[in-house]
Amino acid sequence: MSDDNFIEGIHFYFDESGLMVFTKKYHLQRGYCCGNGCRHCPYNYENVTDIKKRESLRRKTQNNFEKDTGKSE
């Protein structure tokens, strides 16, 4: 993705701490998990190398989904 197509509110936003957060759309356009444990990773954190961190992120994502929707994936 070129910088010309990198749009705030679509590809990223700034959270309450001022950190830049990439959106699910950005990750899908990039096409792979970078392994950094990104908040909106649509690839189930498959390239996060620390197994404990990866499982923790997966549980957190599942819990947030259930809280937001009232159902499990």
Secondary structure, DSSP 8 states (H G I E B T S, - for coil): --GGG--BTTTEEE-TTS-EEE-HHHHHHHTS--SS--TT-TTTTTT---HHHHHHHHHHHHHHHHHHHSS--
